[in-house]
């Protein structure tokens, strides 16, 4: 670690800060950039100069002895009203491996706020260092090991910089006589996960039920100049740097320094941060008032209630009658009445927020609504079958979903969530509800199950499942782009898993859905149905349709039929015309006749 950017506000602590810099770099001559921040207006870009070019006089001799001995030092005194932006620009230009920020209890609030943002957002490793009273930058380093990933990062950084001058401390609860051995094994595992050799650092295990008391006891044993704590981000800075325990450690003529360190952010996090910055600049973000209104509306409309159940019953009855009557207009009317779109959008919002209670509420409404609609569809199908109704085109159409239906549902989820989040566009929700059919596929599933048309029922159920996954995923993506975020915590892990599951399900569903559309483009079940309709008028039944390689640019289709007599040329020509109308291309038929005689 040989390239460091040091940010200071108080020059009287520069000697100790630069001593720690050289020790953290693992060399007496690190590549060091010192940025001295002063209050002012505007945002000035740091102008870097070599230490030999007036550095000693510019810093009033602070840190001069240490800095004079370093080979590569550049400095800048920058006046700014935005500490975060200035330091971010300096980090982007110098590209350090470690950014060290001076932490003090008497820093003004804007500066402390900037420190927290820098800890969260800067891609390189970051350390916030609070010097003890009378600190000189020497002494051993004590690093309590908590077992978390950020503690491991801090341990790795400290081990690389200080070597055997760092002591890894592990506090094991006093459970029994073997607690010490258990603690040693856990510390060994912690070192191994951090990639640190056991021989490279000091180790100590204390058996105690008071973690902070054990740390204080070890600190007071003497010889330590710094307490180094691994931290996940800004949320832990104040507690670990400015709490009661650090204050007691820092005070006095031999007070030790306390530092919080975070390792370099992973590449994936940096890519995500870049994307989010681009979104904030280019995509309109929802204001706080708009987010509050959205949350209130979604929570209210996604709750399972009598009104929700009544609308599901009415929408399913309308859809079922329209499907049996083969009426497109009636089916569209059912789409407008159905309330299922809102809980699916709410599911997307719950995933982005990490809101488990809202997610359960939405899934409850979707599940109950599905079961209710399926039951009505079954009942309608039994009655229709008893009255002699058969499979209609509207029913058959929902039994052949394709990847295009997934695309429609995904875009509809984005459009519906976009309109719901912006009240001025709520009038467009009706059109989105028509585009993403939800109730008609459920009704089709129930009706076809009652009619024993299991292939159509299976396709309709697949269509509904595809719509659900795609709408949730699309709405979640839109809410994320609009700036909605949940709290970063382990409780939100389920939401990430749901998003990953939705993405994987969409990829998995593309296989059967793509094969369906490829078959259609190649002349699949739709072509066979069209040819069978023509053949049946002559008392001929289509048994099998087999697609052959093209010849001279013309598709060859071999058709096997059953007939009581050989097929004549006139029927073959009619079949070829029907195939051309169905596929929109020239097709040459080879008709194989299987003679069937009935006794």
VOGU-3710 file (C-alpha; in Angstrom, 3 decimals, decimal comma):
1> xxxxxxxxxx> 0,000/0,000/0,000  2,261/2,756/-1,289  -0,099/5,426/-2,648  -2,023/7,452/-0,069  -4,254/10,529/-0,184  -4,343/12,297/3,200  -7,099/14,847/3,865  -6,624/17,177/6,870  -8,292/20,251/8,332  -6,032/20,872/11,346
11> xxxxxxxxxx> -2,306/21,247/10,586  -1,199/20,822/14,209  -1,778/17,062/13,889  0,048/16,648/10,582  3,203/15,166/12,185  1,347/12,208/13,689  -0,837/11,810/10,582  2,141/11,585/8,234  3,866/9,116/10,585  0,837/6,854/10,364
21> xxxxxxxxxx> 0,805/7,337/6,577  4,362/6,068/6,211  3,600/3,096/8,467  0,384/2,261/6,630  2,227/2,408/3,319  4,730/-0,128/4,613  7,590/2,132/3,579  9,279/5,294/4,794  8,770/6,894/1,385  5,168/6,371/0,251
31> xxxxxxxxxx> 3,636/8,179/-2,689  1,749/10,707/-0,580  -0,742/13,403/-1,573  -1,767/15,865/1,173  -4,994/17,825/0,701  -5,573/20,589/3,242  -9,261/21,602/3,253  -10,283/25,136/4,235  -13,767/26,608/4,364  -14,895/28,883/1,563
41> xxxxxxxxxx> -17,402/29,360/-1,227  -17,577/27,419/-4,469  -15,782/24,182/-5,277  -12,112/24,562/-6,212  -10,164/21,835/-7,970  -6,998/20,819/-6,074  -3,836/22,281/-7,640  -1,025/19,889/-6,816  2,547/20,996/-6,114  5,633/19,070/-5,078
51> xxxxxxxxxx> 6,669/19,330/-1,431  9,909/21,013/-2,464  7,879/23,822/-4,060  7,019/25,729/-0,890  5,352/22,913/1,026  7,203/23,585/4,296  6,183/27,280/4,378  2,634/26,612/3,128  2,023/24,193/6,019  3,823/26,403/8,552
61> xxxxxxxxxx> 6,439/23,716/9,153  3,855/21,136/10,244  5,032/17,621/9,487  8,155/19,064/7,894  10,654/16,638/9,407  8,739/13,561/8,309  7,816/14,947/4,896  11,316/16,178/4,100  12,536/12,574/4,278  9,894/11,265/1,831
71> xxxxxxxxxx> 10,751/11,052/-1,854  7,323/11,625/-3,413  5,023/14,139/-1,726  2,563/16,516/-3,375  0,313/18,971/-1,624  -2,622/21,266/-2,189  -4,485/23,774/-0,018  -8,027/23,969/-1,372  -10,885/26,241/-0,396  -14,291/24,645/-0,834
81> xxxxxxxxxx> -17,905/24,766/0,285  -18,440/21,110/-0,660  -15,908/18,858/1,039  -17,364/15,673/-0,422  -17,130/16,860/-4,023  -13,627/18,278/-3,608  -12,243/15,132/-1,979  -14,005/12,938/-4,540  -12,362/14,919/-7,351  -8,967/14,635/-5,628
91> xxxxxxxxxx> -9,438/10,882/-5,238  -10,387/10,529/-8,909  -7,290/12,459/-10,040  -4,711/10,851/-7,725  -6,215/7,307/-7,681  -4,808/6,341/-4,253  -4,904/2,849/-2,809  -5,878/4,334/0,570  -7,734/7,524/1,449  -7,086/8,759/5,010
101> xxxxxxxxxx> -9,528/11,283/6,461  -8,867/13,221/9,654  -11,613/12,721/12,209  -12,201/15,089/15,126  -15,031/15,551/17,585  -15,102/19,307/16,967  -15,403/19,066/13,177  -18,378/21,075/11,848  -21,438/19,066/10,851  -21,000/19,521/7,048
111> xxxxxxxxxx> -17,485/18,070/7,299  -18,641/15,058/9,340  -21,453/14,509/6,821  -18,893/14,559/4,021  -16,796/11,958/5,864  -19,769/9,618/6,087  -20,535/9,983/2,382  -16,900/9,419/1,446  -16,791/6,276/3,575  -19,831/4,954/1,702
121> xxxxxxxxxx> -19,101/6,021/-1,860  -15,342/6,289/-2,528  -14,169/3,142/-4,396  -10,697/2,841/-2,825  -9,939/1,731/0,737  -10,887/4,451/3,260  -9,697/5,140/6,791  -11,099/7,759/9,172  -8,380/8,427/11,758  -9,023/10,184/15,072
131> xxxxxxxxxx> -5,738/10,963/16,802  -5,368/10,562/20,537  -4,183/13,414/22,741  -0,419/13,529/22,500  -0,370/10,850/19,769  2,891/10,614/17,814  2,065/7,936/15,267  4,035/5,144/16,913  3,100/2,054/18,934  1,469/-1,264/18,120
141> xxxxxxxxxx> -1,932/-1,620/16,460  -4,804/-3,499/18,093  -7,495/-4,856/15,776  -10,557/-6,534/17,364  -11,829/-9,311/15,071  -15,596/-9,510/14,826  -15,705/-12,133/12,107  -17,495/-9,945/9,556  -16,268/-9,258/6,011  -15,253/-5,660/6,743
151> xxxxxxxxxx> -13,341/-6,729/9,833  -11,453/-9,172/7,615  -10,683/-6,403/5,132  -9,335/-4,214/7,929  -7,231/-7,098/9,214  -5,749/-7,736/5,773  -4,896/-4,064/5,276  -3,366/-3,804/8,763  -1,370/-7,036/8,368  0,062/-5,879/5,039
161> xxxxxxxxxx> 0,998/-2,490/6,499  2,129/-3,251/10,052  3,073/-6,929/9,935  3,828/-8,309/13,397  3,145/-4,855/14,881  -0,616/-5,588/14,697  -2,400/-7,751/17,256  -5,574/-9,558/16,184  -7,843/-9,703/19,243  -10,783/-12,085/19,560
171> xxxxxxxxxx> -13,203/-12,037/22,500  -14,897/-15,389/23,152  -17,912/-15,603/25,527  -17,157/-17,482/28,753  -19,305/-20,591/28,252  -17,123/-23,361/29,713  -13,529/-24,417/30,293  -12,958/-24,947/26,581  -13,971/-21,397/25,566  -10,353/-20,325/25,123
181> xxxxxxxxxx> -9,626/-23,125/22,650  -12,870/-22,412/20,815  -11,947/-18,724/20,546  -8,495/-19,595/19,179  -10,023/-21,797/16,480  -12,441/-19,041/15,498  -9,600/-16,515/15,359  -7,570/-18,908/13,190  -10,522/-19,243/10,832  -10,899/-15,473/10,764
191> xxxxxxxxxx> -7,232/-15,042/9,831  -7,498/-17,692/7,151  -10,557/-16,053/5,554  -8,748/-12,714/5,598  -5,774/-14,239/3,799  -3,383/-13,455/6,680  -0,667/-15,860/7,832  -0,842/-16,755/11,516  2,884/-16,128/11,885  2,588/-12,655/10,342
201> xxxxxxxxxx> 0,555/-10,994/13,094  0,225/-11,125/16,861  -2,801/-12,982/18,232  -4,692/-12,810/21,477  -7,874/-14,479/22,698  -9,705/-13,158/25,775  -12,521/-15,137/27,360  -15,105/-12,636/28,589  -18,799/-11,855/28,319  -18,030/-8,121/28,191
211> xxxxxxxxxx> -16,563/-7,395/24,743  -15,895/-3,693/25,327  -14,481/-4,395/28,766  -12,073/-6,955/27,283  -10,910/-4,450/24,663  -10,337/-1,784/27,337  -8,392/-4,278/29,417  -6,113/-5,151/26,520  -5,607/-1,490/25,571  -4,569/-0,531/29,092
221> xxxxxxxxxx> -1,940/-3,273/29,098  0,202/-0,767/27,215  2,209/-0,610/24,034  -0,649/0,228/21,666  -0,729/3,383/19,610  -3,885/2,713/17,585  -7,160/0,845/17,884  -8,124/-0,142/14,323  -11,710/-1,226/13,638  -13,095/-2,654/10,412
231> xxxxxxxxxx> -16,351/-0,963/9,397  -18,959/-1,558/6,720  -19,665/2,102/6,083  -20,696/5,459/7,424  -23,289/4,131/9,842  -20,607/2,771/12,164  -18,264/5,794/12,144  -19,918/7,858/14,846  -20,375/4,973/17,279  -16,875/3,596/16,784
241> xxxxxxxxxx> -15,014/6,899/16,575  -16,986/9,211/18,830  -18,634/6,891/21,359  -17,920/6,664/25,065  -15,230/3,984/24,764  -13,150/5,814/22,083  -13,348/9,057/24,072  -11,830/7,346/27,116  -9,054/5,799/25,017  -8,112/9,043/23,296
251> xxxxxxxxxx> -7,915/11,293/26,344  -4,711/11,852/28,291  -1,081/12,464/27,402  -0,703/8,843/26,317  -4,055/8,608/24,589  -4,131/6,203/21,669  -5,514/6,882/18,194  -8,713/5,238/16,979  -9,332/4,497/13,303  -12,171/2,992/11,308
261> xxxxxxxxxx> -11,159/1,344/8,032  -13,091/0,019/5,076  -11,499/-2,023/2,313  -11,678/-1,292/-1,384  -15,172/-1,577/-2,757  -15,717/-4,588/-5,069  -15,901/-3,985/-8,813  -19,585/-4,906/-8,845  -20,381/-2,243/-6,243  -18,435/0,368/-8,190
271> xxxxxxxxxx> -20,296/-0,483/-11,401  -23,601/-0,262/-9,529  -22,644/3,135/-8,063  -21,718/4,428/-11,522  -25,032/3,261/-12,943  -26,928/4,873/-10,058  -25,134/8,189/-10,590  -26,072/8,098/-14,277  -29,673/7,322/-13,343  -29,840/10,243/-10,916
281> xxxxxxxxxx> -28,632/12,568/-13,671  -30,689/11,246/-16,598  -33,825/9,662/-15,071  -36,383/11,843/-13,214  -36,326/10,764/-9,570  -39,448/10,648/-7,425  -39,649/13,383/-4,818  -40,267/12,496/-1,191  -43,917/13,568/-1,363  -44,444/11,434/-4,469
291> xxxxxxxxxx> -42,847/8,414/-2,818  -45,043/8,804/0,287  -48,191/9,029/-1,869  -47,100/5,998/-3,881  -46,442/3,873/-0,791  -49,783/4,833/0,733  -51,729/4,059/-2,461  -50,011/0,726/-3,109  -50,434/-0,484/0,473  -54,126/0,389/0,351
301> xxxxxxxxxx> -54,919/-1,131/-3,064  -52,941/-4,353/-2,642  -54,736/-5,478/0,524  -57,086/-8,466/0,160  -60,578/-7,221/0,955  -64,216/-7,707/0,073  -63,948/-5,161/-2,744  -60,900/-6,927/-4,166  -62,650/-10,310/-4,038  -65,829/-8,890/-5,593
311> xxxxxxxxxx> -63,938/-7,333/-8,494  -62,084/-10,620/-9,091  -65,404/-12,510/-9,248  -66,949/-10,008/-11,653  -63,854/-9,776/-13,842  -63,545/-13,578/-14,081  -67,234/-14,007/-14,928  -66,967/-11,381/-17,674  -63,777/-12,958/-19,021  -65,236/-16,486/-18,916
321> xxxxxxxxxx> -68,389/-15,462/-20,790  -66,324/-13,553/-23,342  -64,027/-16,528/-23,897  -66,957/-18,935/-24,349  -68,741/-16,473/-26,647  -65,485/-15,915/-28,580  -65,867/-12,146/-28,082  -62,692/-10,037/-28,002  -64,544/-6,938/-26,765  -65,973/-8,730/-23,725
331> xxxxxxxxxx> -62,567/-10,172/-22,805  -61,061/-6,672/-22,986  -63,774/-5,448/-20,635  -62,780/-8,110/-18,118  -59,164/-6,905/-18,237  -60,297/-3,413/-17,231  -62,260/-4,677/-14,219  -59,599/-7,051/-12,866  -57,628/-5,663/-9,849  -54,648/-8,060/-10,067
341> xxxxxxxxxx> -52,222/-5,604/-11,658  -51,846/-3,488/-8,497  -50,616/-6,253/-6,136  -48,109/-7,344/-8,779  -46,781/-3,792/-9,013  -46,801/-3,707/-5,220  -44,679/-6,843/-5,259  -42,104/-5,026/-7,392  -42,137/-2,090/-4,978  -41,741/-4,434/-1,985
351> xxxxxxxxxx> -38,711/-6,086/-3,598  -36,981/-2,747/-4,215  -37,755/-1,548/-0,677  -36,977/-4,871/0,981  -40,440/-4,544/2,558  -41,312/-8,090/3,671  -44,747/-7,178/5,093  -45,835/-5,523/1,825  -44,490/-8,495/-0,159  -46,566/-10,945/1,915
361> xxxxxxxxxx> -49,643/-8,757/1,548  -49,252/-8,585/-2,248  -48,607/-12,300/-2,668  -51,607/-13,109/-0,485  -53,842/-11,011/-2,749  -52,401/-12,574/-5,905  -52,713/-16,133/-4,560  -56,287/-15,680/-3,291  -57,282/-13,900/-6,497  -55,821/-16,697/-8,617
371> xxxxxxxxxx> -57,632/-19,430/-6,675  -60,889/-17,495/-6,805  -60,638/-16,924/-10,566  -59,609/-20,535/-11,200  -62,629/-21,817/-9,286  -64,992/-19,616/-11,266  -63,306/-20,713/-14,490  -63,787/-24,395/-13,573  -67,440/-23,828/-12,741  -68,019/-21,940/-16,004
381> xxxxxxxxxx> -66,210/-24,652/-17,951  -68,353/-27,447/-16,475  -71,562/-25,564/-17,278  -70,354/-24,724/-20,809  -69,328/-28,323/-21,502  -72,729/-29,553/-20,255  -74,482/-27,071/-22,574  -72,415/-28,290/-25,532  -70,040/-25,370/-26,039  -66,654/-26,252/-27,541
391> xxxxxxxxxx> -63,177/-24,734/-27,657  -63,269/-21,225/-29,162  -60,525/-19,226/-30,866  -60,208/-16,925/-27,820  -59,601/-19,920/-25,569  -57,159/-21,557/-27,988  -55,203/-18,324/-28,439  -54,327/-18,226/-24,731  -53,053/-21,779/-24,835  -50,111/-20,862/-27,082
401> xxxxxxxxxx> -47,981/-18,282/-25,199  -44,737/-17,058/-26,750  -41,745/-14,973/-25,783  -43,620/-11,997/-27,214  -46,153/-12,331/-24,380  -43,280/-12,156/-21,894  -42,027/-8,982/-23,558  -45,502/-7,444/-23,406  -45,855/-8,292/-19,705  -42,382/-6,953/-18,855
411> xxxxxxxxxx> -42,969/-3,635/-20,625  -46,474/-3,464/-19,122  -44,988/-3,818/-15,632  -42,680/-0,889/-16,328  -45,496/1,201/-17,826  -47,992/0,422/-15,040  -45,533/1,220/-12,237  -44,479/4,399/-14,053  -48,087/5,567/-14,322  -48,919/4,594/-10,729
421> xxxxxxxxxx> -45,939/6,548/-9,401  -47,015/9,669/-11,278  -50,650/10,592/-10,559  -50,898/12,777/-13,679  -50,460/9,651/-15,824  -52,943/7,440/-13,971  -55,340/7,609/-16,939  -52,981/5,384/-18,924  -53,344/2,505/-16,432  -56,443/1,244/-18,256
431> xxxxxxxxxx> -54,461/0,737/-21,454  -51,711/-1,070/-19,561  -54,291/-3,379/-17,954  -55,530/-4,329/-21,431  -51,989/-4,993/-22,678  -51,082/-7,333/-19,806  -53,909/-9,862/-19,614  -54,083/-11,522/-16,187  -57,614/-12,770/-15,517  -58,362/-14,235/-19,009
441> xxxxxxxxxx> -55,483/-16,779/-18,788  -56,716/-17,940/-15,348  -60,267/-18,262/-16,619  -58,982/-20,147/-19,691  -57,080/-22,544/-17,435  -60,204/-23,359/-15,429  -62,524/-23,656/-18,446  -60,142/-25,902/-20,393  -59,511/-28,129/-17,385  -63,281/-28,627/-17,119
451> xxxxxxxxxx> -63,471/-29,377/-20,866  -60,489/-31,796/-20,643  -58,458/-29,598/-23,014  -55,348/-30,068/-20,911  -52,802/-28,805/-23,463  -54,608/-25,466/-23,747  -55,008/-25,271/-19,945  -51,292/-25,872/-19,527  -50,429/-23,123/-22,017  -52,811/-20,649/-20,351
461> xxxxxxxxxx> -51,324/-21,397/-16,911  -47,839/-20,848/-18,363  -49,022/-17,535/-19,813  -50,310/-16,359/-16,415  -47,100/-17,405/-14,632  -45,028/-15,631/-17,267  -47,072/-12,453/-16,878  -46,709/-12,502/-13,082  -42,918/-12,891/-13,123  -42,377/-10,354/-15,912
471> xxxxxxxxxx> -44,660/-7,694/-14,375  -43,036/-7,961/-10,931  -39,561/-7,769/-12,465  -40,466/-4,867/-14,772  -42,130/-2,809/-12,024  -39,202/-3,421/-9,654  -36,777/-2,210/-12,332  -38,797/0,951/-12,919  -39,056/1,780/-9,205  -35,304/1,272/-8,848
481> xxxxxxxxxx> -34,652/3,631/-11,765  -37,015/6,175/-10,174  -34,788/6,351/-7,090  -36,677/4,132/-4,621  -34,332/2,294/-2,269  -34,683/0,284/0,910  -32,418/0,191/3,915  -29,168/-1,709/3,394  -29,345/-4,560/5,874  -29,319/-8,309/6,086
491> xxxxxxxxxx> -33,121/-8,197/6,254  -33,159/-7,177/2,582  -31,355/-10,338/1,474  -34,660/-12,018/0,602  -35,456/-9,180/-1,820  -32,184/-9,707/-3,716  -32,940/-13,412/-3,911  -36,424/-12,683/-5,271  -34,992/-10,408/-7,967  -32,404/-13,005/-8,950
501> xxxxxxxxxx> -35,100/-15,695/-8,973  -37,334/-13,570/-11,215  -34,477/-12,969/-13,637  -33,611/-16,690/-13,719  -37,280/-17,646/-14,151  -37,616/-15,268/-17,093  -34,529/-16,782/-18,698  -35,858/-20,280/-18,040  -39,307/-19,472/-19,436  -37,737/-18,179/-22,632
511> xxxxxxxxxx> -36,963/-21,776/-23,639  -40,561/-23,072/-23,980  -41,861/-19,666/-25,052  -39,195/-19,263/-27,748  -39,743/-22,785/-29,034  -43,441/-22,004/-29,403  -42,817/-18,918/-31,532  -40,118/-20,687/-33,553  -42,550/-23,477/-34,314  -45,103/-20,901/-35,336
521> xxxxxxxxxx> -42,640/-19,145/-37,631  -41,587/-22,471/-39,101  -45,145/-23,616/-39,658  -45,997/-25,571/-36,520  -49,306/-26,269/-34,772  -51,016/-23,287/-36,436  -50,189/-24,611/-39,909  -51,278/-28,119/-39,003  -54,623/-26,805/-37,736  -55,190/-24,802/-40,938
531> xxxxxxxxxx> -54,396/-27,799/-43,146  -56,606/-30,074/-41,070  -59,557/-27,703/-41,541  -59,175/-27,890/-45,345  -58,624/-31,660/-45,390  -61,619/-32,383/-43,161  -63,991/-30,913/-45,777  -63,014/-33,836/-48,030  -63,225/-36,470/-45,336  -59,426/-36,576/-44,927
541> xxxxxxxxxx> -57,661/-36,407/-41,538  -54,167/-34,935/-41,038  -52,048/-37,353/-38,980  -48,595/-35,803/-39,023  -46,794/-32,728/-40,343  -43,034/-32,903/-40,881  -40,906/-29,923/-41,957  -38,106/-30,710/-44,417  -35,057/-28,640/-45,500  -35,693/-25,943/-48,087
551> xxxxxxxxxx> -35,098/-26,714/-51,734  -34,330/-23,826/-54,114  -35,597/-21,430/-51,437  -38,974/-23,168/-51,126  -39,997/-24,797/-47,842  -40,852/-28,472/-48,147  -43,542/-29,874/-45,843  -44,425/-33,550/-45,748  -48,022/-34,148/-44,752  -49,304/-37,562/-43,687
561> xxxxxxxxxx> -53,080/-37,991/-44,001  -55,590/-40,784/-43,503  -58,193/-41,291/-46,213  -60,411/-44,027/-47,659  -59,138/-43,172/-51,162  -56,011/-41,597/-52,718  -55,777/-37,807/-52,440  -56,328/-36,014/-55,740  -54,358/-33,065/-57,149  -57,154/-30,584/-56,444
571> xxxxxxxxxx> -56,973/-31,247/-52,688  -53,184/-30,962/-52,734  -53,456/-27,538/-54,427  -56,040/-26,397/-51,850  -53,740/-27,527/-49,052  -50,788/-25,639/-50,561  -52,902/-22,449/-50,852  -53,974/-22,775/-47,203  -50,354/-23,297/-46,138  -49,234/-20,214/-48,066
581> xxxxxxxxxx> -51,976/-18,079/-46,480  -51,071/-19,367/-43,024  -47,286/-18,832/-43,244  -47,049/-16,012/-45,774  -44,479/-17,909/-47,868  -44,316/-20,406/-50,701  -44,667/-24,012/-49,510  -44,489/-27,255/-51,489  -46,409/-30,141/-50,007  -45,561/-33,799/-50,164
591> xxxxxxxxx> -48,718/-35,693/-49,234  -48,413/-39,254/-47,948  -51,780/-41,018/-47,902  -52,548/-43,815/-45,473  -55,532/-45,724/-46,844  -58,091/-46,609/-44,212  -61,056/-48,883/-44,827  -63,851/-49,150/-42,287  -65,706/-52,477/-42,105
//
